[in-house]
Amino acid sequence: MNDQLRQLPQIEAMLTSPTIGALIYTHSRDEVVAALRLTLANLRRAITKGDLVQLPDFVGDAFADRLRTVIEQERRLNLRAVVNATGIIIHTNLGRARLAPQAIEAMRDVGLNPSNLELNLTTGKRGSRYDHAEALICELTGAEAALIVNNCAAAVVLGLMGTAMGRTVVASRGELIEIGGSFRLPDVIAQSGAILREVGATNKTRLSDYAEAINDDTAVLLKSHTSNFKIVGFTSAPARRDLAKLAKDRNLILMEDLGSGVLIDLSPYGMTDEPVVADILRAGVDVVMFSGDKLLGGPQAGIIAGKADVIAKLRSHPLLRALRIDKLSLAALEATLRLYRAPHDPFQTIPVLKMLSEPLADVQARANALAAQLDGLVTTLVIPSDAYVGGGSLPQQGLQSVAVSIAHPDMTAETLADALRRAPVPVIGRIHQDQVLLDMRTVTDAELPLVVDAIGHARPQ
Ligand SMILES: *Cc1c(COP(=O)(O)O)cnc(C)c1O
């Protein structure tokens, strides 16, 4: 072991070898030194650990190639594109909604150039960033007014801080959700300075439960969409219309945390459980909060839409600035919202909607094409699969899909899945019964060569 440690060369000495010198010429001295440091440190660690280490020829071409690979890996961004072959369309760990090219174009324009973010071009006076997309949101949802913040979590916090600080919020026990990342509604209500008054039972809450809980301290009736779970069986909750009437009669605000905001009816595609924002406002809910990067198909954002007097109050809240949306997200959001209007068909132009509405035959054709291209590399089987909307929407509703199941002669499913994650463009699938499944509903035709490349170069580490 000590012998091998002694055989590791000095970095300064290596820099004078012709092969390494050539690398400095094609790359840069700093990168070559860093790659040498990293590679030698790895070897030293392996030797010290007692692993059986075969020392390379440090001045040979193979070692120079190894350094070149390290340099190229070090040049890659940490945050980068992957192929989502999980079958979960809005995957929070994979960045949620893909954006439409029009949204990217808008971000590019506003990112590369100065913009009228807070300048009113008509008057030449100071404008507000909140004005750019407000009219569009109102048009698409029927709201009187709207406000956009950093994300839906921020929207809920602002909504509660702005209307119920020091007062009581009445919410059903069946709707006190945790949405992941330890965002728990009861804790959020408490942190917003409001006092939670829980009513009803886990499975059943009646209108009278809400009515009996209201007193002089009550400010808000809060509904929340139980987006990531479903209680089935002996259940009931009052209709929004009835809650709205109760709120109106008692001079309270009816607020709804919707999570995934759907702007158009998805029932033609079999998705009947996801409420449409316009319907919720029409039923009498005063303000609704929803995400920009879930079913809406845009960037991370939190949208608050509803009654003008409530929105005006939130808009003047001193903490709004701490929750505000940035210009790039705002640009992408406006561009995405415009794709919901004529002449566009949102099911063609918004990637999330296109993916969930893609005909099964097209998904099947993509699976067949991939299997054909993998012929000779791995064993494939084209099988039916269930895809999901994800992002806390429609947790139970599987979307018919097709997956390519792959098995490698020399690798277990785990090893193959690891190798696919290490590809230049990582491919993320799922493992089922010792096979790697690549679901084709969340992969585009343009991504197939990346998948073939990742599989073709997959090696156990
Ligand atoms: C997803 C979700 C949120 C949080 O949305 P973000 O945009 O991630 O902050 C809040 N409430 C519900 C019901 C959700 O589903």
The ligand as an SDF file (V2000), in Angstrom:
LIG
                    3D

 15 15  0  0  0  0  0  0  0  0999 V2000
  -48.6720   22.3620   -4.2880 C   0  0  0  0  0  0  0  0  0  0  0  0
  -49.5930   22.9630   -3.2980 C   0  0  0  0  0  0  0  0  0  0  0  0
  -49.2270   24.1240   -2.5940 C   0  0  0  0  0  0  0  0  0  0  0  0
  -47.8530   24.7620   -2.7390 C   0  0  0  0  0  0  0  0  0  0  0  0
  -47.5980   25.2340   -3.9840 O   0  0  0  0  0  0  0  0  0  0  0  0
  -46.1380   25.8030   -4.3380 P   0  0  0  0  0  0  0  0  0  0  0  0
  -46.3550   26.5420   -5.6100 O   0  0  0  0  0  0  0  0  0  0  0  0
  -45.2540   24.6230   -4.4420 O   0  0  0  0  0  0  0  0  0  0  0  0
  -45.7220   26.6960   -3.2410 O   0  0  0  0  0  0  0  0  0  0  0  0
  -50.1180   24.6530   -1.6930 C   0  0  0  0  0  0  0  0  0  0  0  0
  -51.3210   24.0800   -1.4920 N   0  0  0  0  0  0  0  0  0  0  0  0
  -51.7250   22.9780   -2.1620 C   0  0  0  0  0  0  0  0  0  0  0  0
  -53.0930   22.4220   -1.9050 C   0  0  0  0  0  0  0  0  0  0  0  0
  -50.8680   22.3790   -3.0880 C   0  0  0  0  0  0  0  0  0  0  0  0
  -51.2510   21.2850   -3.7600 O   0  0  0  0  0  0  0  0  0  0  0  0
  1  2  1  0
  2  3  1  0
  2 14  2  0
  3  4  1  0
  3 10  2  0
  4  5  1  0
  5  6  1  0
  6  7  2  0
  6  8  1  0
  6  9  1  0
 10 11  1  0
 11 12  2  0
 12 13  1  0
 12 14  1  0
 14 15  1  0
M  END
$$$$
